[in-house]
Amino acid sequence: MPQWEYKIINVRSENYRLDPNSAPRLNDLGTEGWELVSITSVNFKTGATDNIAMVFKRQVSD
């Protein structure tokens, strides 16, 4: 049975858009074998979407 590890990152958003400067970081995660499995908005005190929380997973090597 496969074993998985998970990574959660928060990416800053403005006007419901991801910062384009986040692309290199996301590309690096893909290169490292991480797969995006969930994405959700994170609302802090202002009630606005300040960040996007992303959950990644990858199979643990034996």
MMTF fields as JSON, N, C-alpha, C and O atoms, coordinates in Angstrom:
{
  "mmtfVersion": "1.0.0",
  "mmtfProducer": "UNKNOWN",
  "numBonds": 247,
  "numAtoms": 248,
  "numGroups": 62,
  "numChains": 1,
  "numModels": 1,
  "chainsPerModel": [1],
  "groupsPerChain": [62],
  "chainIdList": ["A"],
  "bondAtomList": [4, 2, 8, 6, 12, 10, 16, 14, 20, 18, 24, 22, 28, 26, 32, 30, 36, 34, 40, 38, 44, 42, 48, 46, 52, 50, 56, 54, 60, 58, 64, 62, 68, 66, 72, 70, 76, 74, 80, 78, 84, 82, 88, 86, 92, 90, 96, 94, 100, 98, 104, 102, 108, 106, 112, 110, 116, 114, 120, 118, 124, 122, 128, 126, 132, 130, 136, 134, 140, 138, 144, 142, 148, 146, 152, 150, 156, 154, 160, 158, 164, 162, 168, 166, 172, 170, 176, 174, 180, 178, 184, 182, 188, 186, 192, 190, 196, 194, 200, 198, 204, 202, 208, 206, 212, 210, 216, 214, 220, 218, 224, 222, 228, 226, 232, 230, 236, 234, 240, 238, 244, 242],
  "bondOrderList": [1, 1, 1, 1, 1, 1, 1, 1, 1, 1, 1, 1, 1, 1, 1, 1, 1, 1, 1, 1, 1, 1, 1, 1, 1, 1, 1, 1, 1, 1, 1, 1, 1, 1, 1, 1, 1, 1, 1, 1, 1, 1, 1, 1, 1, 1, 1, 1, 1, 1, 1, 1, 1, 1, 1, 1, 1, 1, 1, 1, 1],
  "groupList": [{"groupName": "MET", "atomNameList": ["N", "CA", "C", "O"], "elementList": ["N", "C", "C", "O"], "formalChargeList": [0, 0, 0, 0], "bondAtomList": [1, 0, 2, 1, 3, 2], "bondOrderList": [1, 1, 2], "singleLetterCode": "M", "chemCompType": "L-PEPTIDE LINKING"}, {"groupName": "PRO", "atomNameList": ["N", "CA", "C", "O"], "elementList": ["N", "C", "C", "O"], "formalChargeList": [0, 0, 0, 0], "bondAtomList": [1, 0, 2, 1, 3, 2], "bondOrderList": [1, 1, 2], "singleLetterCode": "P", "chemCompType": "L-PEPTIDE LINKING"}, {"groupName": "GLN", "atomNameList": ["N", "CA", "C", "O"], "elementList": ["N", "C", "C", "O"], "formalChargeList": [0, 0, 0, 0], "bondAtomList": [1, 0, 2, 1, 3, 2], "bondOrderList": [1, 1, 2], "singleLetterCode": "Q", "chemCompType": "L-PEPTIDE LINKING"}, {"groupName": "TRP", "atomNameList": ["N", "CA", "C", "O"], "elementList": ["N", "C", "C", "O"], "formalChargeList": [0, 0, 0, 0], "bondAtomList": [1, 0, 2, 1, 3, 2], "bondOrderList": [1, 1, 2], "singleLetterCode": "W", "chemCompType": "L-PEPTIDE LINKING"}, {"groupName": "GLU", "atomNameList": ["N", "CA", "C", "O"], "elementList": ["N", "C", "C", "O"], "formalChargeList": [0, 0, 0, 0], "bondAtomList": [1, 0, 2, 1, 3, 2], "bondOrderList": [1, 1, 2], "singleLetterCode": "E", "chemCompType": "L-PEPTIDE LINKING"}, {"groupName": "TYR", "atomNameList": ["N", "CA", "C", "O"], "elementList": ["N", "C", "C", "O"], "formalChargeList": [0, 0, 0, 0], "bondAtomList": [1, 0, 2, 1, 3, 2], "bondOrderList": [1, 1, 2], "singleLetterCode": "Y", "chemCompType": "L-PEPTIDE LINKING"}, {"groupName": "LYS", "atomNameList": ["N", "CA", "C", "O"], "elementList": ["N", "C", "C", "O"], "formalChargeList": [0, 0, 0, 0], "bondAtomList": [1, 0, 2, 1, 3, 2], "bondOrderList": [1, 1, 2], "singleLetterCode": "K", "chemCompType": "L-PEPTIDE LINKING"}, {"groupName": "ILE", "atomNameList": ["N", "CA", "C", "O"], "elementList": ["N", "C", "C", "O"], "formalChargeList": [0, 0, 0, 0], "bondAtomList": [1, 0, 2, 1, 3, 2], "bondOrderList": [1, 1, 2], "singleLetterCode": "I", "chemCompType": "L-PEPTIDE LINKING"}, {"groupName": "ASN", "atomNameList": ["N", "CA", "C", "O"], "elementList": ["N", "C", "C", "O"], "formalChargeList": [0, 0, 0, 0], "bondAtomList": [1, 0, 2, 1, 3, 2], "bondOrderList": [1, 1, 2], "singleLetterCode": "N", "chemCompType": "L-PEPTIDE LINKING"}, {"groupName": "VAL", "atomNameList": ["N", "CA", "C", "O"], "elementList": ["N", "C", "C", "O"], "formalChargeList": [0, 0, 0, 0], "bondAtomList": [1, 0, 2, 1, 3, 2], "bondOrderList": [1, 1, 2], "singleLetterCode": "V", "chemCompType": "L-PEPTIDE LINKING"}, {"groupName": "ARG", "atomNameList": ["N", "CA", "C", "O"], "elementList": ["N", "C", "C", "O"], "formalChargeList": [0, 0, 0, 0], "bondAtomList": [1, 0, 2, 1, 3, 2], "bondOrderList": [1, 1, 2], "singleLetterCode": "R", "chemCompType": "L-PEPTIDE LINKING"}, {"groupName": "SER", "atomNameList": ["N", "CA", "C", "O"], "elementList": ["N", "C", "C", "O"], "formalChargeList": [0, 0, 0, 0], "bondAtomList": [1, 0, 2, 1, 3, 2], "bondOrderList": [1, 1, 2], "singleLetterCode": "S", "chemCompType": "L-PEPTIDE LINKING"}, {"groupName": "LEU", "atomNameList": ["N", "CA", "C", "O"], "elementList": ["N", "C", "C", "O"], "formalChargeList": [0, 0, 0, 0], "bondAtomList": [1, 0, 2, 1, 3, 2], "bondOrderList": [1, 1, 2], "singleLetterCode": "L", "chemCompType": "L-PEPTIDE LINKING"}, {"groupName": "ASP", "atomNameList": ["N", "CA", "C", "O"], "elementList": ["N", "C", "C", "O"], "formalChargeList": [0, 0, 0, 0], "bondAtomList": [1, 0, 2, 1, 3, 2], "bondOrderList": [1, 1, 2], "singleLetterCode": "D", "chemCompType": "L-PEPTIDE LINKING"}, {"groupName": "ALA", "atomNameList": ["N", "CA", "C", "O"], "elementList": ["N", "C", "C", "O"], "formalChargeList": [0, 0, 0, 0], "bondAtomList": [1, 0, 2, 1, 3, 2], "bondOrderList": [1, 1, 2], "singleLetterCode": "A", "chemCompType": "L-PEPTIDE LINKING"}, {"groupName": "GLY", "atomNameList": ["N", "CA", "C", "O"], "elementList": ["N", "C", "C", "O"], "formalChargeList": [0, 0, 0, 0], "bondAtomList": [1, 0, 2, 1, 3, 2], "bondOrderList": [1, 1, 2], "singleLetterCode": "G", "chemCompType": "PEPTIDE LINKING"}, {"groupName": "THR", "atomNameList": ["N", "CA", "C", "O"], "elementList": ["N", "C", "C", "O"], "formalChargeList": [0, 0, 0, 0], "bondAtomList": [1, 0, 2, 1, 3, 2], "bondOrderList": [1, 1, 2], "singleLetterCode": "T", "chemCompType": "L-PEPTIDE LINKING"}, {"groupName": "PHE", "atomNameList": ["N", "CA", "C", "O"], "elementList": ["N", "C", "C", "O"], "formalChargeList": [0, 0, 0, 0], "bondAtomList": [1, 0, 2, 1, 3, 2], "bondOrderList": [1, 1, 2], "singleLetterCode": "F", "chemCompType": "L-PEPTIDE LINKING"}],
  "groupTypeList": [0, 1, 2, 3, 4, 5, 6, 7, 7, 8, 9, 10, 11, 4, 8, 5, 10, 12, 13, 1, 8, 11, 14, 1, 10, 12, 8, 13, 12, 15, 16, 4, 15, 3, 4, 12, 9, 11, 7, 16, 11, 9, 8, 17, 6, 16, 15, 14, 16, 13, 8, 7, 14, 0, 9, 17, 6, 10, 2, 9, 11, 13],
  "groupIdList": [1, 2, 3, 4, 5, 6, 7, 8, 9, 10, 11, 12, 13, 14, 15, 16, 17, 18, 19, 20, 21, 22, 23, 24, 25, 26, 27, 28, 29, 30, 31, 32, 33, 34, 35, 36, 37, 38, 39, 40, 41, 42, 43, 44, 45, 46, 47, 48, 49, 50, 51, 52, 53, 54, 55, 56, 57, 58, 59, 60, 61, 62],
  "secStructList": [7, 7, 7, 3, 3, 3, 3, 3, 3, 3, 3, 3, 3, 3, 6, 6, 3, 3, 7, 4, 4, 4, 2, 2, 2, 2, 2, 2, 2, 2, 2, 6, 6, 7, 3, 3, 3, 3, 3, 3, 3, 3, 3, 7, 6, 6, 1, 1, 3, 3, 3, 3, 3, 3, 3, 3, 3, 3, 3, 7, 7, 7],
  "xCoordList": [0.852, 0.0, 0.896, 1.832, 0.627, 1.484, 1.405, 0.37, 2.513, 2.594, 2.752, 3.456, 2.099, 2.114, 2.646, 2.495, 3.269, 3.608, 2.915, 2.633, 2.65, 1.873, 2.619, 3.42, 2.345, 2.921, 1.802, 1.049, 1.695, 0.695, 1.433, 2.312, 1.069, 1.656, 0.536, -0.551, 0.828, -0.093, 0.537, 1.698, -0.241, 0.219, -0.637, -1.865, 0.007, -0.693, -1.582, -1.194, -2.761, -3.663, -4.201, -4.339, -4.493, -5.115, -6.19, -5.953, -7.356, -8.484, -8.766, -9.064, -8.664, -8.951, -7.999, -8.347, -6.804, -5.814, -4.54, -4.15, -3.898, -2.61, -1.537, -1.6, -0.574, 0.573, 1.349, 1.793, 1.529, 2.267, 3.692, 4.287, 4.233, 5.58, 5.633, 6.718, 4.474, 4.422, 4.708, 4.998, 4.631, 4.791, 6.112, 6.099, 7.248, 8.496, 8.497, 8.992, 7.946, 7.87, 6.993, 7.345, 5.858, 4.963, 5.616, 5.461, 6.338, 7.059, 8.12, 8.319, 8.797, 9.803, 9.155, 9.716, 7.99, 7.293, 6.955, 7.096, 6.514, 6.215, 7.448, 7.387, 8.557, 9.821, 10.244, 10.854, 9.916, 10.256, 9.265, 9.398, 8.268, 7.322, 6.037, 5.234, 5.837, 4.622, 3.466, 3.631, 2.303, 1.084, 0.045, -0.224, -0.541, -1.585, -2.847, -3.352, -3.367, -4.573, -5.742, -6.881, -5.464, -6.547, -6.12, -4.949, -7.099, -6.845, -8.073, -9.205, -7.848, -8.96, -8.545, -7.365, -9.515, -9.226, -9.116, -9.784, -8.261, -8.076, -8.485, -7.9, -9.491, -9.994, -9.558, -9.868, -8.848, -8.419, -9.392, -10.565, -8.964, -9.831, -10.648, -11.736, -10.154, -10.839, -12.052, -12.903, -12.134, -13.216, -12.928, -13.709, -11.798, -11.391, -10.449, -9.851, -10.33, -9.408, -7.999, -7.596, -7.261, -5.898, -4.864, -3.831, -5.152, -4.219, -4.973, -6.167, -4.256, -4.77, -3.955, -2.73, -4.623, -3.945, -3.957, -4.999, -2.783, -2.639, -2.08, -1.122, -2.689, -2.206, -1.625, -2.276, -0.398, 0.304, 0.59, 0.684, 0.726, 1.137, 2.126, 2.148, 2.945, 3.811, 4.049, 3.997, 4.304, 4.52, 5.876, 6.873, 5.895, 7.131, 7.957, 7.456, 9.223, 10.123, 10.464, 10.596, 10.604, 10.975, 12.454, 12.942],
  "yCoordList": [-1.184, 0.0, 1.245, 1.323, 2.22, 3.411, 4.235, 4.298, 4.854, 5.786, 7.187, 7.382, 8.159, 9.533, 10.482, 10.247, 11.555, 12.662, 13.903, 13.991, 14.847, 16.028, 17.306, 17.354, 18.332, 19.66, 20.672, 20.59, 21.621, 22.683, 24.009, 24.321, 24.779, 26.11, 27.134, 26.821, 28.344, 29.466, 30.423, 30.81, 30.798, 31.729, 32.984, 32.906, 34.117, 35.403, 35.619, 35.3, 36.157, 36.469, 37.885, 38.382, 38.507, 39.821, 39.835, 39.413, 40.313, 40.347, 38.96, 38.82, 37.95, 36.556, 36.022, 35.102, 36.594, 36.144, 35.775, 36.434, 34.714, 34.337, 35.282, 35.764, 35.536, 36.348, 35.598, 34.477, 36.167, 35.483, 35.111, 34.201, 35.813, 35.501, 34.166, 33.689, 33.556, 32.253, 31.1, 29.988, 31.349, 30.275, 29.521, 28.291, 30.195, 29.432, 28.482, 27.358, 28.94, 28.082, 26.861, 25.746, 27.068, 25.951, 25.006, 23.789, 25.552, 24.709, 23.864, 22.699, 24.451, 23.698, 22.519, 21.424, 22.746, 21.654, 20.527, 19.351, 20.879, 19.872, 19.08, 17.861, 19.767, 19.108, 18.142, 17.108, 18.486, 17.633, 16.486, 15.695, 16.4, 15.29, 15.561, 14.65, 16.809, 17.156, 17.36, 17.967, 16.851, 16.986, 17.762, 17.427, 18.801, 19.584, 18.746, 18.248, 18.584, 17.783, 18.582, 18.116, 19.787, 20.596, 22.056, 22.382, 22.917, 24.357, 25.012, 24.652, 25.971, 26.66, 28.084, 28.363, 28.965, 30.335, 30.375, 29.627, 31.262, 31.453, 32.88, 33.835, 33.011, 34.33, 34.638, 33.897, 35.721, 36.145, 37.194, 37.174, 38.071, 39.015, 39.914, 40.346, 40.207, 41.164, 40.561, 41.292, 39.232, 38.584, 38.445, 37.846, 39.001, 38.891, 37.705, 37.23, 37.245, 36.157, 36.726, 37.339, 36.511, 37.026, 36.046, 36.45, 34.767, 33.73, 32.562, 32.377, 31.79, 30.542, 29.431, 29.412, 28.509, 27.363, 26.216, 25.861, 25.645, 24.548, 23.328, 23.433, 22.183, 20.936, 20.104, 19.87, 19.667, 18.834, 17.48, 17.363, 16.459, 15.148, 14.543, 14.879, 13.639, 12.839, 11.511, 11.408, 10.523, 9.182, 9.126, 9.64, 8.497, 8.329, 7.243, 6.161, 7.548, 6.558, 5.476, 5.736, 4.264, 3.146, 3.158, 2.289],
  "zCoordList": [0.0, 0.0, 0.0, 0.796, -0.88, -0.93, 0.349, 1.011, 0.67, 1.799, 1.225, 0.234, 1.848, 1.342, 2.4, 3.599, 1.94, 2.818, 2.264, 1.069, 3.139, 2.758, 3.089, 4.022, 2.315, 2.539, 2.339, 1.368, 3.254, 3.157, 3.033, 3.837, 2.023, 1.878, 1.709, 1.224, 2.114, 1.919, 0.929, 1.067, -0.068, -1.091, -0.985, -0.931, -0.955, -0.866, -2.085, -3.209, -1.858, -2.967, -2.787, -1.669, -3.901, -3.894, -4.964, -6.096, -4.611, -5.543, -6.135, -7.321, -5.279, -5.663, -6.729, -7.47, -6.808, -7.78, -7.041, -6.078, -7.506, -6.95, -7.459, -8.59, -6.631, -7.024, -8.104, -7.852, -9.29, -10.354, -9.95, -10.527, -8.965, -8.484, -7.744, -7.411, -7.483, -6.819, -7.778, -7.336, -9.077, -10.064, -9.931, -9.971, -9.774, -9.646, -8.443, -8.53, -7.339, -6.144, -6.416, -6.031, -7.074, -7.395, -8.401, -8.298, -9.363, -10.324, -9.625, -9.97, -8.645, -7.887, -7.156, -7.118, -6.586, -5.898, -6.872, -6.536, -8.06, -9.069, -9.459, -9.623, -9.604, -9.935, -8.836, -9.109, -7.588, -6.451, -6.258, -5.324, -7.148, -7.086, -6.312, -6.107, -5.88, -5.144, -6.115, -7.173, -5.749, -6.552, -5.746, -4.593, -6.352, -5.693, -5.579, -6.585, -4.355, -4.161, -3.595, -3.616, -3.087, -2.532, -2.507, -2.314, -2.707, -2.647, -2.029, -2.353, -1.143, -0.501, -0.136, 0.077, -0.068, 0.357, 1.874, 2.587, 2.341, 3.773, 4.086, 3.574, 4.927, 5.303, 6.726, 7.659, 6.877, 8.192, 8.731, 8.357, 9.558, 10.261, 9.348, 9.73, 8.156, 7.291, 6.587, 6.08, 6.554, 5.828, 4.347, 3.609, 3.911, 2.51, 2.349, 3.316, 1.136, 0.859, 0.803, -0.186, 1.883, 1.99, 1.447, 0.913, 1.588, 1.207, 0.596, 0.829, -0.182, -0.723, -0.078, -0.195, 0.599, 1.201, 0.203, -0.347, -0.019, -0.968, -0.239, 0.526, -0.487, 0.085, -1.051, -2.069, -0.854, -1.825, -1.19, 0.032, -2.033, -1.533, -2.515, -3.699, -1.988, -2.84, -2.14, -0.914, -2.94, -2.417, -1.72, -2.228, -0.558, 0.197, -0.475, -0.782, -0.697, -1.302, -0.297, 0.899, -0.797, 0.078, 0.384, 1.107]
}
